[in-house]
């Protein structure tokens, strides 16, 4: 029993040992351990950033739709630029950059 006399008293306390064991279990061995929570938090931040990006894209698409609804010349411009449509008496030359 001589070796137990060298151990500090707080290390022999059953409440301290229980709380320490519980914290070790919670931080490293549990299904919701600290590294897993950190990874999930990083993933959540990444998804929130991508949600903001897509919200901006949606707003830009809505603004373009409103512009198309109000401007009849926009139909012709979009048809010419995106779909390469032309009038009967025109020729189209496409250049690759």
C-alpha angles and dihedrals in degrees: 000000000000093000092060091059091066094057113093115248097243090059090057093050110112093213092053091048092048094049092045091050091048092050092048090050093047095047100044116011107034122096089244095046124159098263091050091049090050092051091048091050091052091048090050091053090049092050092048090053091050090048089056091049092052092045089057090049091050091050090050091050091049091050090050090049091052089048090052092050094053102037116061091189089061090070091059093044093051092045091052098043103039105026100030093231119164142188120258096257097045135092123210123214118193120201123196113217 
